[in-house]
Amino acid sequence: MSRRKKMFVLFMIIIIFLALIIIPLSNKIWLLRYYQTDNFSFSMGIEMWLEIAEEPLIINIEKSVPPGYLEFKEIKVGNYFHNYQTSEIGSSDDNVTYIYRVEEKTLGLFAMGISDKSWYDLAALPAEISSNYINNYYDQQLSEKLRFNEIDRQAILDKYTVTDDLSFFRFVAKNHDRKSTLFSSKEEIIENFCIKSWANILSSPTEPVKIIEGDYSGYVVKYGHTTEVKIIKNNKFYSFGFYNVGETADFEFIKKVMNTVIIKDA
């Protein structure tokens, strides 16, 4: 073989070698930039979703009649706000909100709502139809919204055996700080972007999550001065929010109210 041919063969080997390195490397760099998460921020304490309180909220519907009821669609709940000035301040097809006060001092809000979608359900839906909590962020971040919708999020949930709200919250909390690097696979980079997108819109509990037992199933989450109770029945999700001004609602009071909840079959 002549010297020229040897040089040509060597040159081709070098070109092929560089191509085998540069093309995958360039593709990986593009993926990292396309699914970058530098704009995302997470609530402090998101790991609290991993904590489950030792004491559950046990709901046993009281046989005694409370001092009147507040009603919304198929929900009835004992009006233990009767010692306050209570008035409805807003309602829609999905929820109703009451304000309670003493004279001119507002003490807090109590809300009831019904949804046929849980956080787990919403996690896999396209961002533009899932809920306002996704839209509020992605309206200003169109490129991230488009990338989020390209991902088969249900496949990710199925892969990690995420089947309901609590397993979804715990999965996101456990994996929200996963890093993507040049050594990450394409699948890992996309998963990390998706998980960080979920984490970016989740609020963080300030106390361990309580499980509901007894006549209903569900969970209780506390966010600062706000306590939200979620009851799951007949594939519907019933929300009860206690939003207090100045101090957290007494949990014994919340239990008293929740033990009067009657959810009729719609």
Summary of the structure (lengths in Angstrom):
residues: 266
radius of gyration: 25.6
end to end distance: 86.9
largest distance: 103.5
contacts: 722
relative contact order: 0.19
helix: 39%
strand: 26%
